[in-house]
């Protein structure tokens, strides 16, 4: 669980870097952050199972990083699976991490 939490932290911290890089002022950060987080909370399987969504929405939901973090955390916490058994979700999260940090490097500026 600790390892999965760390992987999730790294991925979502990268999303934070992207938001802070795109925002022109402090007042524009909340809308950008909500634009990224709200769809993930609603579609990422946090409150509802992805399987109950319409068929056209399920591929979108399954592409979100929070969906894979939720799936891996539930499998480890409630089903007693090992990290090796959730390696696909970890791999997808790591892929998201690479993509997110590649974008963050392009848009983030120290000021």
C-alpha positions as a printed Julia matrix, in Angstrom:
111×3 Matrix{Float64}:
   0.0    0.0     0.0
   2.84   2.37    0.82
   4.53   1.74   -2.52
   1.27   2.28   -4.42
   0.66   5.49   -2.49
   4.14   6.7    -3.41
   3.63   5.91   -7.1
   0.28   7.73   -7.03
   1.89  10.68   -5.25
   4.6   10.96   -7.89
   2.12  10.82  -10.79
  -0.31  13.32   -9.32
   2.5   15.62   -8.21
   3.53  15.74  -11.87
  -0.01  16.78  -12.76
   0.38  19.55  -10.19
   3.55  20.71  -11.91
   1.65  20.85  -15.2
  -1.14  22.89  -13.63
   1.3   25.31  -12.05
   3.2   25.61  -15.31
   0.08  26.41  -17.33
  -1.43  28.84  -14.83
  -0.56  32.46  -15.5
  -1.48  33.65  -12.0
  -2.52  32.21   -8.65
  -6.18  32.84   -9.4
  -6.1   30.57  -12.47
  -4.73  27.55  -10.59
  -8.06  26.33   -9.1
  -9.89  26.13  -12.45
  -7.0   24.21  -14.02
  -6.76  21.9   -11.02
 -10.5   21.26  -11.07
 -10.36  20.58  -14.79
  -7.95  17.7   -14.11
  -9.17  16.37  -10.77
 -12.96  16.5   -11.01
 -13.24  14.17  -14.02
 -10.85  11.76  -12.35
 -12.84  11.69   -9.12
 -16.09  11.14  -10.98
 -14.81   8.76  -13.68
 -11.87   7.08  -11.95
 -13.85   4.53  -10.01
 -13.47   6.37   -6.7
 -17.18   6.58   -5.92
 -18.75   4.3    -8.54
 -17.51   1.22  -10.32
 -16.29   1.89  -13.84
 -18.31  -1.13  -14.99
 -21.62   0.67  -14.37
 -20.73   3.53  -16.71
 -22.07   3.56  -20.28
 -20.01   1.49  -22.7
 -18.72   4.58  -24.54
 -17.45   6.1   -21.27
 -15.65   3.02  -19.94
 -12.55   3.29  -22.19
 -12.14   6.93  -21.17
 -12.49   6.0   -17.51
 -10.02   3.14  -17.85
  -7.44   5.49  -19.38
  -7.3    7.74  -16.3
  -4.45   7.2   -13.85
  -6.72   7.36  -10.8
  -8.67   4.36  -12.1
  -5.52   2.24  -12.08
  -4.45   3.52   -8.67
  -7.89   2.75   -7.24
  -7.91  -0.72   -8.82
  -4.46  -1.56   -7.48
  -5.18  -0.21   -4.0
  -8.44  -2.14   -3.75
  -6.8   -5.34   -4.98
  -4.0   -5.1    -2.42
  -6.11  -3.86    0.49
  -9.27  -5.9     0.1
  -8.3   -8.94   -1.94
  -4.85  -9.5    -0.47
  -3.09  -9.42   -3.83
   0.64  -8.78   -4.02
   2.3   -5.99   -5.94
   3.29  -8.52   -8.58
  -0.38  -9.32   -9.16
  -1.18  -5.66   -9.83
   1.86  -5.12  -12.04
  -0.29  -4.03  -15.0
  -1.81  -1.18  -13.01
   1.62  -0.2   -11.67
   3.02  -0.26  -15.19
   0.25   1.99  -16.48
   0.81   4.38  -13.57
   4.53   4.46  -14.33
   3.75   5.15  -17.99
   1.48   7.99  -16.89
   4.35   9.26  -14.75
   6.72   9.35  -17.7
   4.17  11.16  -19.88
   3.19  13.62  -17.15
   6.77  14.54  -16.32
   7.67  14.89  -20.0
   4.85  17.44  -20.32
   5.74  19.07  -16.97
   9.32  19.62  -18.07
   8.03  21.48  -21.13
   5.5   23.72  -19.34
   6.91  24.27  -15.84
   9.0   27.39  -15.24
  10.68  28.54  -12.04
   9.81  32.17  -11.33
